[in-house]
Amino acid sequence: MKCTTPRVETVTLTGYTYQFTVPQNGRYMFTYNDNSGYTGSIPIGSTGAIPAKVTRIDKIPPLGTVTYNPPTKTTSPVTATLTLSESGTVP
């Protein structure tokens, strides 16, 4: 199985399951050609195409807000708290 448009980052095969990692939202066309000798319901040598539309890749990073406790200048220790605008992690 291969993806014809646009570029696919990785392809993983587990049994009869293919996993594709795509870099961005978009429309993808996956084509296949079964030459493996499989004798199930798909005839040997059959070909076809499976369209897919990816819409869930969020490339906009969350915004962060830092608050300090205490909020005023001090010579004592200060706790800084980072709050993100959506769930996520900070590396």
N, C-alpha and C positions, 0 to 999 in steps of 0.2 A: 504494500500500500504506500502511496506517496501523496504529498500535497502539491498541487500544481500552482496555486497562487494564494497569498503571497508567501514569503519565506517562513519556513518552520524551523524552530530552534532545535528541538530534539524529538526523536521518535523512539518509543519503548514498546517492545513486544513481549507480552506475557501470555503464553498459551495462544489463544486466538483473539486476544485483545490488544489493540494498538492504542498507545497514548501519545498524543501530539502536544508539544508545548509551542504556543504561538506568541510572537512578540507584541501584538497589538490587536485591538478590536478590528473586525473586518469580516469579509466573506471569504471562505476558503472552500476549495473543491478538492476532495480526496478521491483519488482514482485507485482501482485495484485490478489485479490480474491474477487469478488463482491458478498457478501452475504447480501446486504442491502435491497433487495427487489425491486431494481430499475427495471422498466419494459420497458425501452427504447430499443434502438437498441442492447444493450449488454445483452445477456441472464443472468438471475439470476444464480449465482454460477459460472460464467465464471472466468477463470484464465488466466494469461498471464505474459509476461515480456517485459519491455521496456529498451533497452540499452541506456546509455548516456556517452558521453566523455566530460570531463571538461578540458579545456586547458588555461583558462584565469586568473588563480590565480597567482598573482605576489608576491612571498615571499622575493624578494630582495629589501631591503630598498633603498631609494634614497640617493645619496651622498650630503653632505652639504658643502658649502664654506662660510666662514665668512670674510667680508671685513669691514674695519674700516674707519671712516671719522672724523677727519683727519687721514691719514695713518701713521703719525709719532707720537712720544711721545709728550705728551702735559699735561698741568695742567688744561686744559679746558675740558668741557664735550665732550664725544666721542659717535658717533652713530655707532652701530654694526649692520650690515645687513646680514641675513642668506639667501643664495640662494640655492635652492634644484635643483638637476640634472633632476628631473621630477616633475610633479604635485603631491601634497600631502599636508599633514598638520603636524605640530609639536605640540605634546601634551604639 
